Amino acid sequence: MALLLAGCAGPVVGAAYDTKDPVDRWQAALRANAARYVCGAALEEGREARLSDAMVEAQRQATEALAKREGTVPTDPEVLGDIASRRTQQERVVRDAVAARGCSDPQIMDLIALAERLSAGQG
């Protein structure tokens, strides 16, 4: 399950956001936000909008990176489909992990902490 939380391959959950790859960064942000949501971890007032802005920017960068890898434009239907598929997969992985291990699991707590950092503009 830890491997799934790390994005099916790659670094541990907390380190995944530190990667230079925009797609991995976006997926880590998705997992963080999903963990925060599934576990009911509220954000301080005003931070929801900041987290939303960070998520939008991370997705934009990921979309551009995927398009570049494919030699196409960010609005290409295949790129947009890949983004939608990755979003669904990352959210499902977190829901399954929380269901199996609970919100007090250290990796889940690391994800929630990442969401807090992102909402504070500390990416």
C-alpha positions as CSV (number, residue, x, y, z in Angstrom):
1,M,0.0,0.0,0.0
2,A,2.9,2.4,0.7
3,L,4.0,2.0,-2.9
4,L,0.5,2.9,-4.1
5,L,0.5,6.0,-2.0
6,A,3.8,7.1,-3.5
7,G,2.2,7.0,-6.9
8,C,2.7,3.4,-7.9
9,A,6.4,3.8,-8.0
10,G,8.9,6.3,-6.8
11,P,9.6,8.2,-3.6
12,V,7.8,8.1,-0.3
13,V,4.7,10.2,0.1
14,G,6.3,13.3,1.7
15,A,9.2,13.4,-0.7
16,A,7.1,13.0,-3.8
17,Y,6.1,16.6,-3.8
18,D,9.8,17.6,-3.7
19,T,10.4,16.1,-7.1
20,K,11.1,18.3,-10.1
21,D,8.7,16.4,-12.3
22,P,5.5,18.5,-12.5
23,V,3.3,15.4,-13.0
24,D,4.6,13.7,-9.8
25,R,4.2,17.0,-7.9
26,W,0.6,17.4,-9.1
27,Q,-0.2,13.7,-8.2
28,A,1.3,14.3,-4.7
29,A,-0.8,17.4,-4.3
30,L,-3.9,15.4,-5.4
31,R,-3.1,12.7,-2.8
32,A,-2.6,15.3,-0.1
33,N,-5.9,17.0,-0.8
34,A,-7.7,13.7,-1.1
35,A,-6.3,12.6,2.3
36,R,-7.3,15.9,3.9
37,Y,-10.8,15.6,2.5
38,V,-11.4,11.9,3.3
39,C,-10.1,12.3,6.8
40,G,-12.1,15.5,7.4
41,A,-9.1,17.6,8.2
42,A,-10.3,21.2,8.1
43,L,-8.0,24.1,6.9
44,E,-7.7,27.4,8.7
45,E,-9.9,30.1,7.3
46,G,-8.7,31.5,4.0
47,R,-6.5,28.5,3.2
48,E,-9.0,26.6,1.1
49,A,-8.7,29.2,-1.7
50,R,-4.9,29.1,-1.5
51,L,-4.9,25.3,-1.7
52,S,-7.3,25.4,-4.6
53,D,-5.0,27.9,-6.4
54,A,-2.0,25.6,-5.8
55,M,-3.9,22.6,-7.1
56,V,-5.0,24.5,-10.3
57,E,-1.4,25.6,-10.9
58,A,0.0,22.1,-10.3
59,Q,-2.5,20.6,-12.7
60,R,-1.7,23.2,-15.4
61,Q,2.0,22.4,-15.1
62,A,1.3,18.7,-15.2
63,T,-0.9,19.1,-18.3
64,E,1.8,21.1,-20.0
65,A,4.5,18.5,-19.1
66,L,2.4,15.6,-20.4
67,A,1.6,17.5,-23.6
68,K,5.3,18.2,-24.1
69,R,6.2,14.5,-23.6
70,E,3.6,13.5,-26.2
71,G,4.7,16.3,-28.6
72,T,1.3,17.9,-28.7
73,V,-0.7,20.7,-27.0
74,P,-2.2,20.8,-23.5
75,T,-5.7,20.8,-24.9
76,D,-5.2,17.5,-26.8
77,P,-8.0,15.1,-25.8
78,E,-5.5,12.3,-25.0
79,V,-3.6,14.6,-22.6
80,L,-6.8,15.7,-20.9
81,G,-8.0,12.1,-20.7
82,D,-4.7,11.1,-19.1
83,I,-5.0,13.9,-16.6
84,A,-8.6,12.8,-15.7
85,S,-7.5,9.2,-15.4
86,R,-4.6,10.1,-13.1
87,R,-6.8,12.2,-10.9
88,T,-9.3,9.4,-10.5
89,Q,-6.5,6.9,-9.8
90,Q,-4.7,9.0,-7.2
91,E,-8.0,9.8,-5.3
92,R,-9.0,6.1,-5.3
93,V,-5.6,5.1,-4.0
94,V,-5.9,7.5,-1.0
95,R,-9.5,6.4,-0.3
96,D,-8.5,2.8,-0.3
97,A,-5.4,3.5,1.9
98,V,-7.5,5.4,4.5
99,A,-10.1,2.6,4.5
100,A,-7.5,0.0,5.1
101,R,-5.2,1.9,7.5
102,G,-7.1,4.8,8.9
103,C,-6.4,8.5,9.2
104,S,-3.8,8.1,11.9
105,D,-1.5,6.1,9.7
106,P,1.9,8.0,9.4
107,Q,1.8,8.3,5.6
108,I,-1.8,9.5,5.6
109,M,-0.8,12.1,8.3
110,D,2.1,13.1,6.0
111,L,-0.3,13.7,3.2
112,I,-2.5,15.8,5.4
113,A,0.5,17.8,6.5
114,L,1.5,18.4,2.8
115,A,-2.0,19.8,2.2
116,E,-1.5,22.1,5.2
117,R,1.8,23.3,3.8
118,L,0.3,23.8,0.3
119,S,-2.6,25.8,1.8
120,A,-0.1,28.0,3.6
121,G,1.8,28.7,0.4
122,Q,4.8,26.7,1.5
123,G,4.8,24.2,-1.4
